Amino acid sequence: MVAFAGLLYIALSWAQPAPQASAVSTTGPIEIRNSRDGAAVFSAERLVPGWSAEGEVSISNSGDTPGQFRLALTHLRETPGPLGGRLSRSLWLVVTEIDGGRSTLVYSGRLSDLGVRDVSMLEPGEKRGYHFTMSFPDTGPHGADNPVQGGTVEAGFLWTAAAAR
């Protein structure tokens, strides 16, 4: 059985208004609780090279069955800059799982390349925190960042769980 929850949107741009967020949830043998339901993990507008933003979310299994939790990039919508650059290929995403003082790297790479990642096995009642850091690296002088100027990107993070067998 699969349960879905926590579809969180981010919208990032180099000259656009603030993002909107959305979330969904279900119930069943595995139930996902998301501490950020209805809110973005982080947001930004008017990005500049060298910028970064951070946010955290807690995910818990409030069902009665252990589950393998996954994180996926979804609903990636993008408007390239006037010079054709794609912001999602320039933004660097780092997701870290935080559990009792230790942290484990879940993903480090381009936003556009996140795909689907196995995150962790959660027992009934178990809860974990996830720290997201998005950065817009400064690629140097002479207009190297110009191709993405004016571009926008909006993406969702979808948490899913499948019953452990």
Backbone torsions as a table, in degrees:
resi	resn	phi	psi	omega
1	MET	NA	140.4	-179.5
2	VAL	-117.5	137.5	175.2
3	ALA	-119.9	144.1	-179.9
4	PHE	-118.3	141.3	175.1
5	ALA	-163.8	162.0	171.2
6	GLY	69.8	48.4	173.9
7	LEU	-80.5	101.2	-174.5
8	LEU	-107.9	133.4	-179.3
9	TYR	-102.8	146.2	167.1
10	ILE	-124.9	148.4	173.8
11	ALA	-133.0	126.1	-176.8
12	LEU	-128.5	139.9	179.9
13	SER	-152.4	170.3	178.0
14	TRP	-109.8	31.8	175.1
15	ALA	154.0	48.1	-179.7
16	GLN	-131.4	165.4	178.5
17	PRO	-69.5	172.3	-178.3
18	ALA	-62.9	156.7	-176.7
19	PRO	-79.4	169.8	171.9
20	GLN	-115.3	154.5	-179.2
21	ALA	-122.9	155.1	178.9
22	SER	-146.4	151.4	178.0
23	ALA	-148.1	153.5	176.3
24	VAL	-134.7	159.7	175.3
25	SER	-152.6	161.6	177.8
26	THR	-138.0	172.1	175.3
27	THR	-125.9	165.2	179.6
28	GLY	155.4	-164.0	179.5
29	PRO	-56.2	-35.1	172.4
30	ILE	-114.4	125.9	179.6
31	GLU	-125.5	126.7	-179.0
32	ILE	-95.3	127.2	173.1
33	ARG	-110.5	131.9	-174.7
34	ASN	-122.0	120.8	-177.8
35	SER	-68.5	-13.1	-177.4
36	ARG	-112.1	19.3	178.7
37	ASP	-49.8	129.5	178.3
38	GLY	80.8	4.8	-178.2
39	ALA	-139.4	149.2	177.7
40	ALA	-72.9	148.9	174.2
41	VAL	-64.0	-41.0	173.7
42	PHE	-161.5	165.3	179.1
43	SER	-149.3	162.3	179.4
44	ALA	-160.3	153.6	172.0
45	GLU	-141.5	157.2	180.0
46	ARG	54.1	54.7	-179.4
47	LEU	-65.0	151.7	173.2
48	VAL	-135.4	151.2	177.3
49	PRO	-55.2	138.6	-177.9
50	GLY	95.6	-6.1	-178.2
51	TRP	-75.9	151.3	169.2
52	SER	-150.5	157.4	177.1
53	ALA	-141.1	153.5	-177.8
54	GLU	-134.3	155.6	175.2
55	GLY	-162.6	162.4	179.7
56	GLU	-132.6	152.2	176.4
57	VAL	-140.2	145.6	173.5
58	SER	-109.2	133.5	178.4
59	ILE	-120.5	134.0	179.0
60	SER	-136.1	154.9	175.2
61	ASN	-99.5	100.4	-180.0
62	SER	-97.8	13.3	175.7
63	GLY	-88.2	-166.3	-178.2
64	ASP	-115.9	17.3	-179.9
65	THR	-131.3	136.8	174.1
66	PRO	-61.5	148.4	-179.4
67	GLY	-143.0	147.1	173.0
68	GLN	-88.9	114.8	-177.1
69	PHE	-93.3	143.7	180.0
70	ARG	-132.5	155.0	176.7
71	LEU	-122.3	133.2	-179.3
72	ALA	-135.1	148.0	171.0
73	LEU	-82.9	132.4	-179.1
74	THR	-143.4	161.8	176.0
75	HIS	53.1	41.2	177.4
76	LEU	-72.1	115.9	176.9
77	ARG	-124.5	134.8	-172.5
78	GLU	-145.6	142.6	170.8
79	THR	-117.7	114.2	179.3
80	PRO	-63.6	156.6	174.1
81	GLY	-66.6	167.7	-179.2
82	PRO	-56.7	-25.2	178.8
83	LEU	-93.7	8.1	174.6
84	GLY	90.4	0.4	-178.9
85	GLY	-73.0	141.2	179.2
86	ARG	-102.7	117.9	-177.7
87	LEU	-62.0	-35.7	-178.2
88	SER	-63.5	-22.5	178.2
89	ARG	-89.3	-9.6	179.0
90	SER	-100.2	-25.4	-178.4
91	LEU	-79.9	135.9	-178.2
92	TRP	-106.1	123.1	-178.2
93	LEU	-109.7	132.7	173.1
94	VAL	-125.2	124.7	177.4
95	VAL	-119.1	126.5	-178.6
96	THR	-124.7	133.5	174.7
97	GLU	-86.5	133.2	-180.0
98	ILE	-115.3	122.4	-177.9
99	ASP	-141.0	106.9	175.9
100	GLY	57.0	42.2	177.5
101	GLY	91.0	-16.0	175.6
102	ARG	-101.3	153.3	177.4
103	SER	-125.9	144.2	-179.3
104	THR	-128.9	129.8	179.6
105	LEU	-69.4	126.0	176.2
106	VAL	-96.7	-42.4	-177.8
107	TYR	-158.3	142.3	171.6
108	SER	-145.3	113.8	-178.7
109	GLY	170.4	-171.9	178.9
110	ARG	-62.4	143.2	175.6
111	LEU	-52.8	-45.5	-176.1
112	SER	-62.8	-19.0	-174.8
113	ASP	-101.8	6.1	-175.9
114	LEU	-57.5	-46.9	-178.8
115	GLY	60.4	-136.0	178.2
116	VAL	-117.6	129.5	-179.0
117	ARG	-123.8	131.0	168.4
118	ASP	-66.6	131.8	-177.0
119	VAL	-104.1	-65.8	179.5
120	SER	-166.5	163.6	173.3
121	MET	-90.8	127.2	178.7
122	LEU	-118.6	127.4	175.7
123	GLU	-78.3	161.3	176.3
124	PRO	-54.2	131.8	179.9
125	GLY	84.4	-7.9	-178.3
126	GLU	-80.6	146.6	-176.6
127	LYS	-135.5	142.5	176.5
128	ARG	-135.5	153.1	175.2
129	GLY	-105.2	149.2	178.4
130	TYR	-131.5	128.0	-179.3
131	HIS	-104.1	126.0	178.9
132	PHE	-109.4	132.3	171.9
133	THR	-128.8	124.5	176.8
134	MET	-115.3	129.3	178.6
135	SER	-129.7	153.0	177.7
136	PHE	-115.0	92.5	-175.1
137	PRO	-60.5	143.5	174.4
138	ASP	-85.5	112.1	-175.3
139	THR	-89.6	11.4	171.4
140	GLY	108.8	-179.9	-175.6
141	PRO	-75.7	-179.6	174.0
142	HIS	69.5	30.3	172.9
143	GLY	74.3	22.6	-178.9
144	ALA	-62.2	-26.6	-179.9
145	ASP	-88.1	-8.1	-174.0
146	ASN	-57.0	-35.7	-178.0
147	PRO	-58.5	-26.7	-180.0
148	VAL	-95.1	-6.6	-179.7
149	GLN	-59.5	132.2	-179.0
150	GLY	86.3	-3.7	179.2
151	GLY	-80.8	158.5	175.9
152	THR	-132.8	154.1	175.5
153	VAL	-146.3	142.0	174.9
154	GLU	-134.0	134.5	-178.2
155	ALA	-144.7	154.0	175.2
156	GLY	-114.8	153.3	172.5
157	PHE	-114.0	119.9	-176.7
158	LEU	-107.9	123.2	176.1
159	TRP	-95.2	130.9	175.6
160	THR	-130.6	160.4	177.2
161	ALA	-142.9	141.0	175.0
162	ALA	-121.4	140.6	-179.7
163	ALA	-59.3	136.3	177.8
164	ALA	-71.7	142.9	-178.5
165	ARG	-109.4	NA	NA
